[in-house]
């Protein structure tokens, strides 16, 4: 995936509408496999939180066994699949419209994978805790300045904060591969 300069912007209420529009389409496309609602996750799902202006979406599916078919129907709808994702064993990771001007990320994950719970739990704890939300915003601003052209390093550097926030609400984050920096 091509990196673009990291940009953290003020919260935009339009992100919720953008999510709703895409979620409806994704739910229709993935209907044969979907096992739950398409969720708005990540920083754009948290009112008041500064974020990269990229809407993160989670589509829980019964299984990833038919991944080739899921990738095909999503690609036909304009989603770009990242086959070199180091976490491809447990998720499908897609974006649109293209790496250098992405507006949406889509993670397709088996509903019984613990990462589904962690994505939703982290969103919910940020929505409910203004202090934690503020600390996370500060961390993200600092990391974006430090890693302005290295999206993977930025993502990896947030891991400890996210893990501690999750543990604070009784959710143990699963061990996952770090992204190559």
MINUVO-963893 format. One line per 5 residues: their letters; for each residue x, y, z of N, C-alpha, C. Coordinates in steps of 0.2 Angstrom, whole numbers. Atoms other than C-alpha are relative to their C-alpha. Example, Ala and Ser with C-alpha at 12.3 -4.5 7.8 and 13.67 -1.06 7.14 Angstrom:
! MINUVO-963893
as	4 -6 0 62 -22 39 4 6 0  -4 -6 -1 68 -5 36 -4 5 3
***
This chain:
! MINUVO-963893
xxxxx	4 -6 0 0 0 0 4 6 0  -3 -6 1 6 17 -5 -1 4 6  2 -5 -6 8 29 10 -1 7 -3  2 -7 1 1 46 10 2 4 6  -1 -4 -6 5 60 22 -5 0 5
xxxxx	5 1 -5 -4 58 38 -3 7 2  3 -6 -2 -16 71 42 -6 -1 5  5 1 -5 -26 73 58 -4 6 0  4 -5 0 -41 84 57 -6 0 5  5 0 -5 -55 90 68 -6 -5 -2
xxxxx	5 4 1 -70 79 70 -5 3 -5  4 -2 5 -82 80 55 -7 -4 1  7 4 -1 -101 75 58 -2 -4 -7  1 4 7 -101 70 39 2 -7 0  -3 7 0 -91 55 43 -5 -5 2
xxxxx	5 5 -2 -106 47 51 -5 -2 -6  4 0 6 -116 50 35 3 -4 -5  -4 4 5 -102 43 24 0 -7 2  0 7 -3 -101 28 35 -7 -3 -2  7 3 1 -120 25 34 -1 -2 -8
xxxxx	1 1 7 -120 26 15 4 -6 -2  -4 6 2 -105 14 13 -2 -6 3  2 6 -4 -111 2 26 -6 -3 -3  6 3 4 -128 0 17 2 -4 -6  -2 3 6 -119 -4 1 4 -7 2
xxxxx	-4 6 -2 -106 -16 10 -5 -6 3  5 5 -3 -121 -25 19 -3 -4 -6  3 3 5 -129 -28 3 5 -5 -4  -5 4 4 -113 -34 -6 2 -6 4  -2 5 -4 -108 -45 8 -6 -4 4
xxxxx	6 3 -3 -126 -51 13 1 -8 0  0 7 -1 -122 -70 9 5 -2 6  -5 2 -5 -108 -70 22 0 4 6  0 -4 -6 -112 -56 34 -3 -3 6  3 3 -6 -115 -61 52 0 5 6
xxxxx	1 -6 -5 -120 -45 61 0 7 -4  0 -7 4 -121 -26 57 7 2 -2  -7 -3 2 -107 -17 48 0 6 5  -1 -5 -6 -100 -6 62 5 6 -3  -4 -6 1 -92 11 61 5 0 6
xxxxx	-6 1 -6 -75 9 71 5 5 -2  -6 -4 1 -59 19 72 -2 7 3  1 -7 -3 -58 38 77 -5 4 -3  5 -4 3 -70 44 64 -7 -2 3  7 2 -3 -84 35 74 -1 3 7
xxxxx	0 -3 -7 -80 45 90 -2 7 -1  1 -7 1 -89 61 90 5 5 5  -5 -4 -4 -77 75 95 7 -1 -1  -7 3 0 -61 65 92 3 2 -7  -3 -1 6 -49 72 79 2 -7 -3
xxxxx	-1 6 4 -45 59 66 3 1 -7  -2 0 7 -37 55 50 -7 0 -4  7 -1 3 -52 59 38 -1 -7 -5  2 7 3 -54 40 33 -4 -4 5  5 3 -4 -69 31 39 2 -8 0
xxxxx	-1 7 -1 -65 14 46 -6 -4 1  6 4 0 -78 0 44 2 -7 2  0 7 -2 -80 -17 51 -6 -4 -2  6 5 2 -90 -31 43 2 -7 2  -1 7 -2 -91 -47 53 -4 -5 -4
xxxxx	3 5 4 -94 -62 43 1 -7 4  1 6 -4 -98 -80 48 7 -3 -1  -6 3 1 -81 -86 41 4 4 -6  -4 -2 6 -67 -81 29 2 -5 -5  -1 5 5 -67 -97 20 -1 2 -7
xxxxx	1 -2 7 -74 -89 5 3 6 -2  -3 -6 1 -62 -75 5 0 3 -7  -1 -2 7 -59 -75 -14 -7 3 -3  7 -2 3 -78 -73 -18 -1 7 3  1 -6 -3 -79 -59 -5 4 6 -3
xxxxx	-4 -5 3 -64 -50 -12 -2 2 -7  2 -1 7 -71 -52 -30 -6 5 0  6 -4 0 -88 -44 -26 1 7 3  -2 -7 -2 -80 -30 -16 4 4 -5  -4 -4 6 -68 -26 -30 -4 2 -5
xxxxx	5 -2 5 -82 -26 -42 -4 6 2  4 -6 -3 -90 -12 -31 5 5 1  -5 -5 -1 -74 -2 -31 5 0 6  -4 0 -5 -65 -8 -16 7 -3 -2  -7 2 2 -46 -11 -17 3 -5 5
xxxxx	-2 5 -5 -40 -27 -8 8 1 1  -7 0 -2 -23 -27 1 3 -7 1  -2 7 -1 -16 -45 -2 6 -1 4  -6 0 -4 0 -41 7 0 2 7  2 -1 -7 -8 -37 23 3 -5 5
xxxxx	-3 5 -5 3 -45 37 -5 -4 4  6 3 -4 -14 -49 46 -5 -4 -5  5 3 5 -22 -57 30 -2 -7 3  2 7 -2 -23 -74 40 -7 1 4  6 0 -4 -37 -67 51 -5 6 -3
xxxxx	5 -5 3 -45 -52 40 2 1 -7  0 -3 7 -48 -45 23 1 8 2  -1 -7 0 -42 -27 22 0 3 -6  1 -3 6 -48 -16 9 -1 8 1  1 -7 -1 -49 3 5 -3 2 -7
xxxxx	2 -4 6 -57 15 -7 1 7 0  0 3 7 -55 23 -19 6 -3 -2  -7 2 2 -36 21 -20 4 2 5  -5 -2 -6 -21 22 -8 1 7 1  -2 -6 -1 -16 39 -12 -6 5 2
xxxxx	5 -5 -2 -33 47 -9 -6 -4 3  5 5 -3 -42 34 2 -5 4 4  5 -3 -5 -58 39 11 -3 -5 5  3 5 -4 -63 22 18 4 -6 1  -3 6 -1 -55 7 25 -6 -5 2
xxxxx	5 6 -2 -65 -10 27 4 -6 2  -3 6 -3 -60 -24 38 -5 -5 0  5 5 0 -69 -40 35 3 -6 4  -3 5 -5 -66 -52 50 -6 -5 2  4 5 -3 -74 -68 56 -3 3 7
xxxxx	3 -3 -6 -87 -63 69 2 -3 7  -3 3 -6 -79 -75 82 7 2 1  -7 -2 -1 -62 -67 80 0 5 6  0 -4 -5 -58 -58 96 2 8 -2  -2 -7 2 -52 -42 86 -7 3 -1
xxxxx	7 -3 1 -71 -39 82 -2 4 7  2 -3 -7 -74 -36 101 5 6 1  -5 -6 -2 -58 -25 103 -2 6 -4  2 -6 3 -63 -14 89 -6 4 2  6 -3 -2 -80 -11 95 1 3 8
xxxxx	-2 -2 -7 -74 -10 114 4 7 0  -4 -6 0 -61 3 110 -4 6 -3  4 -6 2 -73 14 100 -5 2 6  5 -2 -5 -86 13 114 3 3 6  -4 -3 -6 -73 17 128 2 7 -2
xxxxx	-1 -6 2 -68 32 118 -6 5 0  7 -4 0 -86 38 116 -2 2 7  3 -2 -7 -89 37 135 5 3 4  -5 -3 -5 -73 44 142 4 6 -3  -2 -6 3 -69 62 138 8 0 1
xxxxx	-7 -1 -2 -52 61 147 4 -5 -4  -4 4 5 -46 46 137 0 2 -7  1 -3 7 -53 53 121 5 6 -1  -5 -6 1 -42 69 124 7 -3 0  -6 3 0 -27 59 128 2 -4 -6
xxxxx	-1 4 6 -29 48 113 1 5 -6  -1 -5 5 -31 64 102 7 3 0  -6 -3 -1 -15 71 109 6 -5 -2  -5 5 2 -5 55 106 0 0 -8  1 1 7 -12 54 88 3 6 -3
xxxxx	-3 -6 2 -7 72 85 8 0 0  -7 1 0 11 69 91 3 -5 -4  -3 5 4 13 53 82 -1 1 -8  1 -2 7 6 60 66 6 5 -2  -6 -5 1 20 74 67 6 -4 -1
xxxxx	-6 4 0 33 61 71 1 -5 -6  0 5 6 28 48 57 -4 3 -6  4 -3 5 20 60 45 0 -4 -7  0 3 6 25 49 30 0 -8 1  0 7 -1 24 32 38 -6 -3 4
xxxxx	6 2 -3 7 26 41 0 -6 5  -1 6 -4 12 9 48 3 1 6  -4 -2 -7 24 16 61 -5 4 4  5 -4 -4 10 28 66 -5 -5 3  5 5 -3 -2 13 68 3 -4 6
xxxxx	-3 4 -5 10 3 77 1 3 7  -2 -4 -6 15 17 89 -6 1 5  6 -1 -4 -3 18 95 -2 -6 4  2 6 -2 -4 0 100 0 -1 8  0 1 -8 1 1 119 -5 4 3
xxxxx	5 -4 -3 -11 15 122 -7 -4 -1  6 4 1 -25 5 114 -1 -6 4  0 6 -4 -21 -11 123 -1 2 8  2 -3 -7 -21 -1 140 -7 2 1  7 -2 0 -37 7 136 -5 -6 0
xxxxx	4 6 0 -45 -10 132 0 -4 7  -1 3 -7 -38 -18 148 -4 3 5  4 -4 -5 -46 -4 158 -7 -2 0  7 2 1 -63 -10 152 -1 -8 0  1 7 0 -59 -29 154 1 -4 -6
xxxxx	0 3 7 -55 -33 136 8 -1 -1  -7 2 1 -38 -42 133 1 0 -8  -1 0 8 -32 -37 115 4 -6 -2  -3 6 2 -27 -52 105 7 2 -3  -6 -1 3 -9 -53 99 0 0 -7
xxxxx	0 0 7 -7 -48 81 7 3 -3  -6 -2 3 7 -45 69 0 8 -1  -1 -7 1 14 -27 69 1 1 -8  0 -2 7 13 -18 52 8 1 -2  -7 -1 1 30 -18 43 1 8 -1
x	-2 -7 0 38 -1 45 5 2 -5
***
